[in-house]
Amino acid sequence: MLTRTDIETNMLPAPGSPPVRWRISEGLVPYEQAIEEMEREVAAIASGEADELVWLLEHPPLYTAGTSADAADLIEPERFPVFATGRGGEYTYHGPGQRVVYVMLDLKRRRQDVRAYVAALEDVIIRTLDKMNVRGERREDRVGVWVRRPEKPLLPDGGMAEDKIAALGIRLRKWVSFHGLSINVDPDLSHFSGIVPCGISAYGVTSLVDLGLPVMIGDVDVLLREAFEEVFGPAVPETGASG
């Protein structure tokens, strides 16, 4: 069986497909508002009434529970609002300083392969990090993107410490994807302590700033778009959107 590292991640659209809309929202977008907007967009894309969309935003501090979430992993349920969501995965945190990327693509125009799609999203993150000289890596038993931390103490099993820098959680409806990924640029990392992120307690969480990179979210957005286009094809800013 192929590992995710071995999967071909080219997800370019069929010839003649319109470019993906690229939307960047300023400020903090309430989670409920984002979900409602995603639902509308996914329905429009599935019906052929709208082109595909990638939506970049930030949320106020909150926790979300994916379809595999274990209630025991919600350590501080009163700390921030908690939202049940239809995406795959377990608990995660969203908040200021974290770039959330909601990816709404019609996989019928690309490849109807869920594993390849997840691997392609990871590839976008890895390519983005590589443009900043950060080595992000996949782990077959852990979805997301990880960085090695040789300066930290070894794990109990003697392995090198690793921290998660980006998370993924997706859902498909009529082969249109939604939800997506998040990259930690400069969030308050202490906010992750209210959950067991993605149900994995043995590893930590990091950010680009925590790794010593003096970057802003806008800097990351530019590189994200470059990496996205390498994997998924052209994207154009929406009228009225920044970037």
N, C-alpha and C positions, 0 to 999 in steps of 0.2 A: 504493500500500500504506500502511495506517495505521501511524504511528509509535506507540510505547508511550505517548507523551504524549497522543495522540488517542484512545486506547482507553478506552471506558467501563469504569470500575473498580468499579461497583456489583456486589457479589457477595452480595447479601442472599439468605437461604435461601427455599425454597418456604414458602408459608403453612402454619402449623401445625407447623413444624419445632421441635424442642426447642432451647433455648439451648446454645451451645458451653460445654463445661467449661473453666474457667480455672484452671490449676494453676501454683503458684509453689513451686519447691524451694529450700530453704535450703542453704548450704554448696556444696561443689564436687562435682558429679556425674561419676563416671568415664564416659568416652565409651562404652566397651563396654556399660556398664549402661544408658545412655540409648538406645543403638541397640536393645538387646534389648527395652526397654520400648516404644519406638516401634513395633517390629515387632508386638508383641502388640496394642497399641492399634489400629494400622492394620487388622489382621486382624479385630478385634472391630467396628470401625466399618464395614468393608466388608460384614460379615455381618449388620449390623443389631443386633448385641448390645450396642453401646456408642454413646453420643452423641459428637459431634465434640469435639476437644480441642485447646487451645493450652497448651503447656507451656513455662514460663519457667524458665531455670536458668543456672548458670555451670559451666564445665568447668575442670579443672586445665590448665596450659599444654600445648598439643598442636597438631599440624598435621594437616589432613585433605586428602586428594586426591580431587577430583571425577572424573567420568568423562572429562573433557577435559584432565586434568593432564599437563603435560610434565615429565618427570623433571629436565630442566635447570633448572626453576624452583624445585627444592628445593635451596637453596644450602647449608644446614647440616643435613644429614640426621640428625646425631647430637645435635642441640641439644635437641629434645623428641621424644616419641613421635609417630610418623606413622601415620595410619590411612587405608587406602583405603576409600572410601565410595561408595555408589551414587547419590549426588545429582549433579545437573548441575554444571558449573563446573570450576574448576581448584584450585590450592592455596589454603587459607586457614588462618588461625590462630584458635584459641579459647583463652581463658584468663580468669583472675580479672579482674573489672572490665569484662567484656564481657557484655552481656545476650544470651544465645542464646534464640531463640524457635522452638520446634518446632511447626509448624502442621499439624494433622491434620484436614482438612476433606473431606467427601464432595461433590465437585463435581457429582455427579449431582443433588444437592439445590439447586444454585446455577447455575453455568454451566459446561458442559463445553468450556471454552476455555482452553487453557494460557497463551497470551499474555496474555489478560485477567487470569488468576490472578496471573501474575508482576507485571503492572502494578498489580494491586490490593495486593499485598504492598508494592511500592514506595510506593504511595499511603499505606498505613498508616504507613510510616516517615516520609514527607514530612510528613504531618499531625502526627505525634508531634513532630518537630523544630520545626514551625511553632508549636506550643503553647509552645515555649521560645524563640521568636523567632530560630530558626536556619533559614536557607533551604536546604533540601535539594533537589537537582535530579537528574533522570534524564539519562542520556546514551544515545543510540540505539545506539552502538557499544560500550557498557560497561554491563553489568547491575550494579545496585546503586544506592546513593544517594551523591551527591557534594556537596561544599561548595566554593565558590570561595574562594581565598586571595589576595586582592589585595596583602597585605603581603609575600608571598613573591616571589622573582625570577620573571620571566617564563619560560615554557618555551622550549626551543630554537627552536620554530616561531613564537615571538612571542606565543603564547596565554597567557591567565592561568593561573596555577598552580591546581590543584584537588586536593583530598584526598578519599579515600573514607572515609565515616563509617559506612556500613552495607553488609553483604554479603548476597547471596541465593544459595541453592542448593536446588533442590527435586527431588522425585521423585514419580511417581504410580503407584499400584497399584490397579487396578479403579476408577480415577477418585477414589481417596482420596489426598490429598496427604500427604507427610511431608518431613522435614528442614524448612528454612524460612529464617530470617534471623538476623542478628546485628547489634547496635548497639554501637559502641564508646562506653562511658560513661567509664571511667577505667582501661583496661588499660595494661600496660607496652608502649608503642608500639615499644620497641626489639626486642620479641619478633617483630615482623613482618619483621625484617631477615633472618631465616633462610629466607625464601621470597620469590618474586616474587608478591605477593598477586594472585590471580585472573589471573595471567599478564600483568599490566600493569605495566611497569617505569617508564613515563614519569610516573606520578603517585604521590603520597604517600598516607599514611594518617593520619587524625586521630581525635580523640575529643571528646566534649562538654567534658570538663575541659580538654583541650588548647585548645579554642576559648574558654576563659575562663568556662565555666559551672560554678559550684560545686554540682553535682548529685550525688545518690546514685542507685544502681540502683533503690531503692524509689520515688524520685520519678519516674523514667522509666517504671516499671511502671504507675503510675496513668495517665499520659498515653497509654501504649501501649494500655491497655484502652479508653480513650475513643476513640482513633483506630480501633482494630480494630472497635468496635461501629458506628462511622459507616460503615464499608465493608462489614463482614461480618454485622452484626446482633448480637443480645444474647449476652453471655457472663456466666456466673455462676461464682463461686469454687467449686471442689470442696470438699466437706466435709473439714476437716482441712488445707486449703491456706491459705496466707497470702494477703493481698490482698483 
